[in-house]
Amino acid sequence: MGPVRGNKKKRKTEKKAEENSFISGSSEEGCTEWWDVLSKTIAGSPSSSQILLNNFRSTFKVSRKTFDYICSLVKEHMMAKTHFAFTNGKPMTLNDQVALALVRLGSGNSLVSIGESFGAHHSTVSQVTWRFVEAIEEKGLCHLQWPSTESEMTQIKQKFEKIRGLPNCCGAIDTTHITMLLTSSDQEADTWLDHKQNHSMILQAIVDPDLRFRNIVTGWPGKMTNSFVLQSSSFFKLCQKGEKLNEKTTHLSEETELTEYIIGGFGFPLLPWLVTPYLGKDVSNQGKELSKVEADFNTRLLATQAVAEKALERLKEVWKMIHGEMWRPDRHKLPRFILVCCVLHNIIIDMKEDVSDDLPSSLAHDGGYRQEICESVDKAGSILRDRLSMYFSDR
């Protein structure tokens, strides 16, 4: 849906000023008053223990400043259609609707329990959350995109190099499973049954050093391999055609040039633009005895690739709707819920919230799933990896 146009230029100016007041944080006093009112409403509900009234961020997963910014993003879309109300008939404000949607995405609690906490019917919780998803898709995708300028990509490369020295690295890739509970009566249930006998959907993400998602693919059943999901993506096709990861090269020496690339774990194919670890006997029957140079390179690469693991762990830790088993989700809508959770994850980073203390110590974002092994090796990719490993051995 395009922007809603007013009849008068003055109204458009007023609207722009109103939206800017959210972004600048000038509405903090209003947000505080609204929070006090909502807290009293929740405190009087039968399920008030599910919401932490003494901590705004614990409840909504974002700071008040970020909450206001999210409201400014979704306002036009969420307030343009059907208006929602609490069970007592009181109309829901924009803040009420955003709060309800964030609690739904952040808590993972049922529609009924969240409705009881807010004093709203469970169908209202569902409709408001879906309206919020649509609004973020329409207005928030600017927060999840591949770097568009050389300076932005240069900063990413520099930050990757500071981790463990990998030069000209543009991203780290990893996958995780979003699990579901499907009934035996579901005719498509077997389609979503993965190798762990869970019903699940794959999320594949390319991450920058700040744990920001730069590209995601989701919607495929959890039994699909990392390699399959990657090769089905538009990112893969663009890279193969030389239309992505084709910008600035760097020189490891006077004779050795290094193109742009991303890094991945053992479950991904080795490609001219995707560097993976050497396969040793400890991870594959087809593996070899690794030299010290190769083993050291693996340690360096996997330590850098851990940013993708951290990002996925944080995503699931904060947005609990996609952590754990969802009860009979709409598989057509689920990819869009996942996308919006990724966008919200990025918004928190873009708003420069201090989240370092909140990062979980564990990297088990895909607990119980075995390490995938991909033995596909592209010759040009092998040359690139050998250049990198020898570069470090000569230092």
N, C-alpha and C positions, 0 to 999 in steps of 0.2 A: 504494500500500500504506500502510495506517495504521501508527501507532506500535506497536511490539512491547511488549505489556504483561506485566510480571512478575507472579508469583503473590503476592509479598509487597511491602508498601509500602516496607520497608527496602531491597529490591533496587532499586526505582525511584529512591529517594533516592541510592543509591550510583551508579547509572547517570548521574543528572543531574550529580553531582559530577565523575564521570569525564569527561563531555562538556565541562563547564565548564573543566576543566584544560587541554583543548586550546585553547580560545578565549583563556584568560588567558595562554597561553604558558608555563605552568609545566612543560610536558613537553619543554622545549627540550633538557635533558640527555639524555632518552630519544631524542629525534630525532637528536641528535648521534651517539649510540652506534649507532642504526640506520643512519644515513648512512655511518658508518665501515665497518660490516659489508657494506652493499650495495656500497660503493665497491670493496671487496676482491673481491666477487663479480664485478662488472663488469670490473675490471682483469684478471681471469684469463680473460676471455672472448675469442673470436677477433675480435670487432668492437668492442673497447673504445675505439678511436679515435673512435667515433661519439658518445661521451658524455664530457663534460668533468668529470673527477673532482675537479678543484681548485676548482670553483665550483658551489655548490648551485643558485643562481638560473639560471645558464646552462643547467643540465641540466633543471630542472623549470619554469623561467619564472616562478617565484614565490619569495618569501623563505621562510625556515623558519617564521616566524610564520604566514604565509598558508597554507603547506603544512599546518600543524597545524590551522588553522581549517577548511580543506577536508576534512581527515580527519574532523573532528567533524561536518561536514554529512552526509557520505556513509556514516559508520560503520554506522548501523543497517541501511541498505539493502544495503550491500556484504557485510556479514558474516552476513546472515540466511539466505542461500541456499547454493548450492553453494560448497564451499571449493576454492581453486585451489592448485596446487603447481608448484614449479620442476621441471625435467627430472630433477634428482637426487632427487626425491621430497620435498624439504623443503617444508612448507606455506608459502604466502605470507601474510605478515601484512597488516593493513590498510595500513600504510605502503608495503609492497611493491607492493600493487595500485594505490594512488593514484599512486605514483611511475611505474609502468609506463604507466598511462593518460595521465599528464601528458606523458611523453616521447613517446608515440604522437601526441598532439594537437599537441605543441609542436615536434617534429622533422620530421614529415611523412615520416619514413623508412618503409620497408616493414615489414610484420608480421614477415617472416623476419629482417631485420637487427636489429630491436628484440628479437626473441626470442633471437637469438644473443647480443646484448649483455647480456641479463638472465639467460640460462641458462634460457629458457622456450620451450615450443613455440609456433609462430606462431598456432595456434588458441587457445591460452591468452591470448595478447596481444589477439586479437580479442574474446574473450569478456569478459575483464576490462575492456577499454576500453568495451565496450557496457554492462556492468553499471555502470560509472562514469557514463556518459551518463544512464542511467536514474535513478541516484541524484541527480545534479545537477538533473535535471528535477523530481524529487520534492521536493527540499529546498532548492534554490538559486534558484528563480525569484523569491524576494523581493528578489534583487539586480538584477532587470531588470523594472522596472515604472514606470508613469507616476506623477509626483509625487502623493501622496495628501493632502497638507495645503497650506493656503494659505501657510504660512511657508516650506515647501520650494520651492514655485513662486516665491515672492517672491525667494528667494536666487538661483534660476536666472535670473530676469529681470534682477536687478541685475548678475549676472556677465556676461550677454550685453551689457547696456548699457555695461559697462566696456570691452568689446572695441572697438567703433566707434560707440557711442552709440545703437544701436537700442533704443527703449523698448518694454516690454511683450512682448518676444520670448520664446517658451516653448521653442523647439527649432530645430534645423537638420536638414534631411533630405538624404540622398544614397543612391546605390545603387552596388553593385559586383558583378562577375561572379566566381563560383566555378567554375573551369574543370575539366573532366573529360576523360579519355581513354576513348572508347567504341569498340568494334570494329564493323566493318561488318556483322557477323552479328547485332548487337543490333537487333531489330526496331523499337525505339523511338528509335534513335540520331538520326534526322532531327528528331524532336520537340525535341531539345535543342540543335540546331545554331543558333548565333546569327549575327548579321550579319557577324561577323569569321571565320565558318566554324570557330569553336570550339564544342565541346559545353560548355554552361555552365548554371549555375543562378543566379538573381538573389538578392541579399540587399539589402533596402532597410531603412535604419535612420534613426531620429530620435534625435538626440544632444543632450546638454546641454553647457554650457560647459566642464565638467570631463572631456569626452570619454567620458562614461558613456552607454551605450545605454539609451534610455528606451522605445523601441518598435521591434520589428523585424518584417519580413515576409520569408519566404523559401520556396522550393519551386517557384517559377515558372521555366519555361525562360528562358534568357538572351536569347532573341530578343524577349521582351516589353518594351514600352516602360515608362519610369518612370511615365508617366501611367496606363497600364493596371494596373500592379502597385499603385500607390497607390489607384486607384479600386476595386480588388478587396479592399482591406483593411477590417477592422472599424474601424480608426482613422478612415478616410475617412468611413465611413457614420455614425459617432458625431458627427463634426464637422459633417457635412451636416445632421444632425438637431438640431444645437445642443446636444448632450449632452457635448461635449468642447471645450476652448478657449472656454469660455463663462463663465468666472469673472470676476475683477476687471478692470475697464477702467481706462484712465488718460486724462488729458486733456493734449493737446498745447497747447491754449490754452483760453480760457474757452468758446469755441464748438465746439472740435473734440475729439471723444471717440475713443479708440483701443481697439479690442477686442484680445483675445489672438490671437496668430498664431504660426506657424512660418515659417521661410525655406528656400528651395530654389534650385537652379540653373536654367539655361535649359531643362532637360529636363522640368520640372514645370509643370503648369497654374497660372495665376494664379487664386486663389480668395479668397473673403472671409476665410479663415483661413490661407492659404498665399501668402506674398509672394515673388515671383520678380523677376529683373532685367528692365529694359526691353530689348526686342529691338532692337538696332541693326543697321545694314547689315553690320557686321563679323562678325555671327554668323548672320544669316538674310537670304535674298533678299527676304523680306517685311518685313524690318526697316526702320526709318526712321533719318534722321539725328538722333542724340541731342543734346539740349540739354546745356549744361554741368551743369545741375541734375540731369538724368537720368543723365548719365555719372558724376557724383560719387556719386549714390545707388547705382549699380551697384557701384562700387568699394567702398563702405561695406558693402553687403549681402554681396558675395562674400567680402570679408575676414572677415566674421562667420561665414558659412556654411562657411568652411574648417575649423571645428572638426569637422564631420561627415567631411570628407576625412581629417583627421588621425586620427580615431578608427578609420576603416576601414583606413587604412594601418597603424596600430599593431596592429589585430586580425590582419591578415594577416602582419605582420612577426613577431609573437610566436607565433601559433598556426598554424604552417606547414602543418599538415594541409590547411587550406583555402586555402593559397597555392601556386600552381602547379597542375599538372594531376594530378588523382587518377586512378588506374588503376581503371576499371570500378567505381565506387562504387555501393552500393545507393541508388537515388534515393529510396526510401521512408525510409531512415534518414538520408541526408545532411542534410536540414533540421534534424534533431535534433542532429547533430554541430555544425552551424553555430550553432544556438541555444546549446549548451553552451559553445562557444568564446566567444560573446558574454557569457554569464554569468560565465565565468572572467575575461574582460577587465574586467568591472564589479567583481568581487570584489577584484581587485588594486587598483582605485581606492578601493573602500570600505574596504579595509584600510590605506589611506593610505600605500601604498608609494611611495617616491620614484622615479618613472619618467621624470622630465623629461630626464635625460641620455641615456636610451635611445631617445627619440623619433626616428624617422628624419627626415632633412632633406627627403626627397622626398615629394610628395603623390601619386605615381603609383600609387595603389592599384588602378587599373583600366587599367594600361598597354596601349596599343594600341587601346583602344576610343574611338571618336570621340564628341565632345560631342553629346548629344541636344538637339534643339530642339523645344519644344512651343509652339505658337502659340495654344493655347486661353486665352481671356481672359474672366473673369467680370466683369461690370460693377461689382459691389460690391467685388471684389478690386482692380479698377483704381482705384476711388475711394480705397481704403485705401492703396494704393501711392503715389498722388499726394499724399495727406495727409502721408505720411512724408517723401517727397522735398521737399515744400515746407517742412515743419518744419525740415529741415536747411538749406535755402537761406535761411531767415529768421534763422538763428542767427548 
